[in-house]
Amino acid sequence: MSFVIAAPDLIAQAASELSGIGTVLSEANAAALLPTTGVLAAGADEVSAAVAVLFAGHAQTYQALSAQVAGFHAQFVRAMTNATGAYSAAEAVNASAFQSVPQEALSVINAPSQALFGRPLIGDGANGGPGQNGGAGGLLYGNGGSGGTSTTAGVAGGNGGAAGLIGNGGSGGGGGAGAAGGFGGAGGLLYGNGGAGGAGGSAMFPGTAGGSGGAGGAALLVGAGGAGGAGGAAGLLGAGGDGGAGGAGPWIYGSAGAGGNGGFGSGGIGGAGGAGGSAPTLGLLGHGGAGGNGGGGGDAGLAASGGAGGDGGHGAFLWGNGGAGGFGGDGGVGADGGNGGFGGAGGASGLIGDGGAGGNGGVGGAGVGVSDSIGGFGGNGGAGGAGGNARLIGTGGAAGFGGAGGEGADGVNPSAHAPLSQAAPGSPGAPGLPFSNGGPGGKGSDGTGLFEQGGNGGNGGDASGPQANVTGGKGGTGGTGSEGTTGGNGGNGGNGVSTSGTSFVGRGGDGGTGGDGGANGGTGGMGGTGGTGGTSGPGGFNGSGGAGGQGGAGGFGGGTGGAGGTGGTGNVHDAFNDRTSGWSGGKGGAGGAGATGGFGGAGGAGGTGGQGGLLFGNGGAGGSGGVGGGGGSGAIGGTGGAGGNGGDGTQFTGSGGNGGDGGTGGTGGDGGNGGAGGAGGAGGLFGQAGAHGAGASGGVGGTGGDGGVGGDAGLAGTGSGGGQNGTAGGTGQHGVDGQDGLHG
């Protein structure tokens, strides 16, 4: 039985070219017509004339034959052209008639297997709806359907459908908010790639974690494993979702799938990267999949550490390289910086092949300061991953580098918080009994609750008369404020007694000392006012006003010292129209010490290099340690409190109190220590040992803070000098070098 194959487009092209050839021949014959048919005789004799007639006759015969050939040529070209059109028309009719036959035949073929097994023999699986699994591919041939992406919070994405004998697995669908992604479908039994895993959904609410990524589908005999899905992003202060694992590699030939990347932590821990897929333990040829990168920790978190990188997958048993480890995620910026994530370890090779490189550790986050006025510590850098080992012939994988430590924050002197409440005041002093002094005022209660201000001291009791030289009670001390708040004011001193005789009259009580400001830079309380001196009778001496109370010290972290109290007023002498001197105003409180700078984070240790093959191969180089972070600078000390005004005298004013001393500047934070270098890998029998990793430099210490400003003088008083500058922080230590590997 013969088979005829026609190509209408080629026949039409040949007819066009033949038509062109006929045109060229016709033009050549026309050009030769006159010169050949009109030949002149060579002479006047009969022989010459006969020869000329003979040649002319041959030319005319040629022209007649050429005309016949041209007609045949034109007829042949027309026949070819008509045949091309007829064949094309027949093809169009046949295509229209048999267009539905293959689909109908395929439906007939698939009907029994669809009824028995729920899947066709030939054809692709249907894609899943939202959150639904994809359909399986045909038993003989066909790709699996893709899983549907979930649109409902908390519902996972659909899994991808599996392929039959030949075909690719379907990809997994993305997860809904906070839910995991779907798994990728398995590849065909004979040939086909595994489907990729679906991405995890982002977190639903603040403080919740993102969904984990779906695992990639496995390849079976020949093909590549599917990549793992990425982890979902976290809500505020939540953890990122972990990346999905890569699909396993095939038994005969092909690579395993890469792991998915971890999700970003929004103020929480970043998600871990998924592990790379491994080739089967007894597989022949194939490489391990690379590990996914860890997610970064978000800023301003309580534990915003970066996620760990995924480990690389192992190579096939006979030949194949190990997969590279994923990079650790960077730590987030926070009160104390988050730690960088560890780098993933490289995968081991097969009998022949190189080990996978270890992943680098993540960088530590920078500190921004904590509530007690100490600068935040920088986060530690993550350790680098170990390099993968070679088994028989091959080079060990290089180790990952350690991550750099985060920078420590500068110390700050935060502003005082407005108190939400105030502790109970001290009880007032009891009045003096006859011929006795007034009772002292009670101490104000200390602030203990959040932003609770210290209570005011109680007022001193008045002296009781008639009697000379009895004194008003001393005012009570103000309570200490809670963190970041103002201490309570000291109580006022009691008044002295007045007499009508010629003896000395009572002195006014001293004002109470202001309470100390709370930690984190609270302002010291104001000292109490001294009591008024008693008035004497004719010929007696007037009582002196009490001394003003001393202002409270500023809180740690640079708070301002409290102002000193005003001295009490002296009273009038009736007979001589004289006054005694008012007492000195109280001394201003000392300024608070400046805040200390935060320490820099330590650099991460370098990973260990992989071992070389037992027979041939060099050991992998050890990773270098991460650089230590720099320490933060110290803050400026607080300003000393103003001295109190002296009390009024008769003709001379009392001396003003001295200004308070300025606060001492803060100490700079120490730099972080450099990370230790990794050890080099051991060499094979005929290989070189790996070089050790170098230790990194330590971080530079922070600058010391400036001393505080001296307090202002009271009226007619003298101010004090400023405080001492803070000392600089120490430089971190250099990291230790790793050890060289052993020779084979």
Steps between C-alpha positions, in 0.01 A plus 500: 500500500648828393476824689480837325591816685422835342606842615283762325722789595807333342308417179383860469856622545627260226230618257600859556866421432414304179296793374802721542717257301250504210506877490880506476503247212236693305703817529815318377318353197359838406846656515641228262214520245624773260875422503441129422210516252639788291849363414662678198686308223877512519531569123303548173544141387234232526682299768511791746135574440408134562694490830327816625156356415590175686600681821192722492283189461660335805437818704134511403463130591659573845262790560202276418621227738570762774143627471366146551728447804391833651136399464566165670691677780218744563247214504714310756527804726122549488448135589727524805331820617152350464608185684629705791169682537301179475710322763475794740123509461479126566712536814272774633194280445664202671615709799150634554347154473740324737560783750289347777611142440818501725320650799214257462743211465692615810178516700421143395850384600491677841148393595586155651794623710303806610221275621731249673776721644357850491772627262553483124762304308619804306454865594583769753335518840257783572618802700351524848267776612590733793654280771424179304743232382598474136390195301737214419645471150433210260618153595713476186571862421400836646595774745342537843267795555607797712362534852274798558617800702287541812301820537374416853702587810636196682438260209803337339565511129411202283757232419619456145385192310737209432605400149468147355778316319619807310427859603572775750336532840270795563611795712352552847265790565578792730361486853239736635587755768711324766465159330751266336553472127406183314746222415627459147389192308736211423650472153440212259616151589719473189572865430391835637573780745340541840272799551605806702354545849260785566595810697376537858243768569580822684393526864140592578549715811782679684708262708414194290731298277499470125413168340771252404579433137398173339755231419599444139393186319744213450637377169507119469730358229610785273426869561544775758340538842272797554610807695353559845262789552598819680381559856238766564575841649419551870262744661636775723730340763424156355731233357545441130391168352757231423587429141394167350745217440617432147373192321711184498708426194447205263660154520676502162582855394400852602531763771308535824291811565619809685351588839272800533604824668375575851245775551589846630437554872325832561664569836521128577723210401550449129391168357756225443594417144384165368748215463611417149378170362737204503563241232395145599749315718569245224438736210737496203550854370373828642575809706353597835278808515613829652359595839270800524608828657375587848259791533615827654381610845284811490588834651396615848435146620543339840678198354554597140760238414562389145392153393750221445595407146394158376751217461602394152387160373727198450620396157419164340689192618713451187555851367367837603588819683352595834267800510613832644370605840270802519601835647385588850256790527614836636393598851253783536557840655350514849551605861777243498585403143391154389753226435581401146386155391738208460611412150387162368745211469607388154384158384732201464588377152471153350795268452614738227427870536562812708343584832264796514613836633375608842274805520613829652364600839262794524604846614402596856247782537590839642377597848294816551488529881308358794284653772764541770703748296765252397557485125373179341742216437573410140393151393752221453584395148388153397752218466591389150389157384739207473612393153377168366730197498622327186486119526750331267617737225427870525564824687336580830268800502622836624357609834276803529618828650378610840264797501614840625383611846249784527589850615420592859273801544613830646390574855222759515355726764127460439252765596300452818161335463195679621389312812171321480469488880675612817584301810346597835648810669663489842293586807539853640695546824302542822500846663740530793369452851534796736863599528609247234607488137270421212495142367678409174303434183472144368689370194305480178439153358723378218348459156470128412246474218550581133589870469399560867647819644648502850276639773567842655649514848276615784531851644674542835288589803500852647671563834275564802554781757532713691865403532827610361722293272247246384526406133250410233512141368708400198314430180479139379712358217330453163457147366714358219325490162453181300687449174511816292292715740557791736573451868265655754559850639633535851261626766510857636657559841280598793480860630683613816316631808451872583549639853427826683800495729860590445629153430599349170208377296467167317665421170305384199538134399719391209337405173502133401727349236344441160463140386741348251386467140426152369731299276502581128553868552230614743520852646585535868237650728512861615622562853251630756483862620644577843260609773453862610679606820297603803435866599648620832366747756667827606869459563511146363675354202305382206511140375681410182329350199567132434740380231352399167504129420748349256369408157484132412761337277415442135428144393755271331512568130550874502206639700510859626555555871220662697515867597598579858233634737468866596631599843252614764435871577632660823252696720476854648648622836252754640732709725787547259318458172759240410494169314711194524646344194305266279659162460680380193308348215536126449765353276392398151484128432776325307438423133449137404773288342497470122374181338741221408549406134398152388748221434565389145394150402752219462583384148384154401742209487611376160389154392717190474624406152382172351721194481660402169429166336658192654703434184542833316394849597586807703338600826277807494620830640369605840278807511619832638348628823266798491612849600389612845259792521604843625395618845261793544602842630422613855247777560544845655454525876200683641498867603541583869202654678483874569589613853221629721457871577615623840238612750423871562694668786462842659760698313698220338371229278585145577752315290370296209561127495776353287410361158497123463788309341463397136444133426781270392504413129398151393749225425536389137398143420760230438548380145395145420751218479598376155373158396726196510623364168384157387722193485623382160374169363715187497656403166462165323769239451650700211357840586589817686354606832270801498625835625368628831268798518632829635363648821337839454586831661315613811265797490612850593394626844254786527586858595443616859227756564557865593471609862184675616459877537545645850193631683401868508572697816221613727451870586841624621628141485780335306444238226696176475720366222392242241548125529776278365492366145427129461765247407520334157392139461756225441577350160378143452744213485629356173342169412699178528636353175372155411718191475645366176352177370685170512693376196389179338 
